[in-house]
Amino acid sequence: MDARTVLRRAWNDSVWSKVIAAAITASLAGTASLLATSWESLEASRHQLLRLVEAPVTLPAWSLAALALAMSGLVLLSCRKRRNTNAADDIQPNAVPIVEARLFACPLEPPTPTPSPAP
């Protein structure tokens, strides 16, 4: 089994999907907290990064064309439909089908007596 299949099965599981979502949320919260507490020390680095990004760069046109071609190829590969999709993979293995239930009488109450016809 490859990692993609394992991750898909874990994500479709009713418990593991919540564990994975909690881990993602906790890592995002931890990263945001770290950035908020160390903002002053990051500000000097941020100014250096801005100076680096704003610096002029000469780039040949052929390299931009090659990059655009590679990116469009990746987009086309990601958009094409997979041929060996197994529909059973997307169903939760422990899912219970919902069946419509009609309750005509409450099973906990005693039956109501039917009146006898008048003589």
C-alpha positions in Angstrom: 0.0 0.0 0.0 1.4 3.4 -0.9 1.2 6.5 1.3 -1.6 8.1 -0.7 -3.9 5.1 -0.1 -3.0 5.0 3.6 -3.7 8.7 4.0 -7.0 8.4 2.1 -8.2 5.6 4.3 -7.1 7.4 7.5 -8.8 10.6 6.3 -12.1 8.7 5.5 -12.1 7.0 8.9 -14.4 8.7 11.3 -11.8 8.9 14.1 -8.5 9.3 12.3 -9.9 12.2 10.2 -10.5 14.1 13.4 -7.1 13.3 14.7 -5.5 14.5 11.5 -7.6 17.7 11.5 -6.6 18.4 15.1 -2.9 17.9 14.3 -3.2 20.3 11.4 -5.0 22.9 13.5 -2.6 22.5 16.4 0.4 23.0 14.1 -1.1 26.1 12.5 -1.9 27.5 16.0 1.6 26.7 17.2 3.2 28.4 14.1 1.0 31.5 14.6 1.9 31.7 18.3 5.6 31.4 17.5 5.4 34.1 14.9 3.4 36.4 17.3 5.9 36.0 20.1 9.0 36.5 18.1 7.8 39.3 15.8 10.5 41.8 16.9 13.3 39.4 16.2 11.9 38.6 12.8 11.4 42.2 11.8 15.1 42.7 11.0 15.1 39.6 8.9 12.0 40.7 7.2 13.6 44.0 6.1 16.6 42.0 4.7 14.2 39.7 2.9 12.3 42.7 1.4 15.5 44.2 0.2 16.4 40.9 -1.4 13.0 40.5 -3.1 13.0 44.1 -4.3 16.5 43.8 -6.0 16.4 43.8 -9.8 17.1 40.4 -11.4 17.8 39.8 -15.1 16.3 36.6 -16.3 16.3 35.3 -19.9 13.0 34.9 -21.6 13.6 31.2 -22.4 13.8 30.3 -18.8 10.4 31.9 -18.1 9.0 30.0 -21.1 10.5 26.7 -19.8 9.0 27.4 -16.3 5.6 28.2 -17.8 5.7 25.0 -19.9 6.7 22.9 -16.9 3.9 24.5 -14.7 1.3 24.0 -17.4 2.4 20.3 -17.7 2.0 19.9 -13.9 -1.4 21.5 -14.0 -2.6 19.2 -16.8 -1.2 16.1 -14.9 -3.0 17.1 -11.8 -6.3 17.8 -13.6 -6.6 14.6 -15.6 -8.8 12.0 -14.2 -7.2 9.0 -12.7 -8.0 5.8 -14.6 -7.6 3.4 -11.7 -9.9 5.1 -9.2 -11.4 2.6 -6.8 -14.8 3.9 -5.7 -14.8 1.6 -2.7 -11.8 3.6 -1.3 -13.9 6.7 -0.8 -16.5 4.9 1.4 -15.8 4.8 5.1 -15.2 1.2 6.1 -17.2 1.5 9.4 -20.0 3.7 8.0 -23.5 2.6 8.9 -26.1 3.1 6.2 -28.9 5.4 7.2 -32.2 3.6 6.8 -35.5 5.4 7.1 -37.3 4.2 10.2 -41.0 4.8 10.8 -42.3 4.4 14.3 -46.0 3.7 14.5 -46.2 3.2 18.2 -43.8 3.8 21.0 -42.6 0.4 22.2 -42.2 1.6 25.8 -45.8 2.6 26.3 -48.5 0.0 27.0 -50.9 -0.5 24.2 -54.1 1.6 24.4 -57.2 -0.4 24.9 -59.7 -0.2 22.0 -63.2 0.6 23.1 -65.6 -2.2 22.7 -68.7 -1.6 20.6 -71.8 -0.5 22.4 -74.4 -3.3 22.8 
